[in-house]
């Protein structure tokens, strides 16, 4: 009906214009036909616009659905220990009982969401609230953890040493407990970083941290693989008389190899208690240490050891401190230690490494 009235109006308008013109060149019928064509075209355009808007809305809804599906897919179904977990859709309250994980969370911009940590985390992680609750990672107060009502708790394998799941009651209360065992390879460290980010809805940010790691590793490896005269290295985790180091199967050993050097204990496996006699006999070209607790100057202590005067590293003053946090916490900061190691062992080759 509305369209019909529009056509009649067009007829009246055309007739009036013809009368005013006084020349009768265009008949009222022809003018009405033209108006009808205009009306038909306008109607078609309107219908097309409506269809286009509907399609756009459908595409937007589909994109939002796909985005939600992607977010859901990113949420891990298992923790890094292989335990089944159910990560909440929204994570606004976090407890971290491992310094390496706390660092990752803070670097993801989530320091304000962390309501409790282990007693060691404040020494390593930046941005934590001054009044954040602290727990002994070996004997956490489970009642206080429940009262804190976290959405997720990150723990290390250290929290469950002895075979008992001390967080069984927490799990039964419906709180997500995500275990991240200490990783022994660089590849697993990267997976730990991404897993943590996926759990808290920061998958893209986690991928960026991993990408930055890989960029440094690639840069160092490109130089290290071309070094022909490999220096031998002893990396001390703790000094004499309780000398402690590592062989293969530890990410720090991978890092020694990446820079183009050779671990003097590479014929052994895992973490190792080392006798002073065997360390001296190994005669390393370079000694690295991450000891930050037994001496105010660990490098001076190494260079001044009695009985080590004939060790090449001591004779040539080739002892260096490597940041304890960067080298000992298995997360994306290990590449900071990697760069320190590279520059210490091969200062000329890595002079341009930033």
Buried (B, 14 or more C-beta within 10 A) or exposed (E): EEEEEBBEEBBEBBBEEBEEEEEEEEEBEEBBBEBBEEBEEEEEEEEEEEEEEEEEEEEEEEEEEEEEEEEEEBBBEEBBBEEEBEBBEEBBBBBBBBBBBBBBBBBBEBBEBBBBBBEBBBEBBEEBEEEBBBBEBBEBBBEEBEEBEBBBBBBBEEBBEEEEEBBEEBBEEEBBBBBBBBBBBBEBBBBBBBBBBBBBBBBEBBBBBBEEBEEBBEBBBEBBEEBEEBBBBBBBBBBBEEBBBBBBEBBBBBBBBBBBBBBBBBEBEEBBEBEBEEBBEBBBBBBBBBBBEEEEEBBEBBBEBEEBEEBBBBEEEBBBBBBBBBBBBBBBBBBBBBBBBBBBBBEEBBEEBE
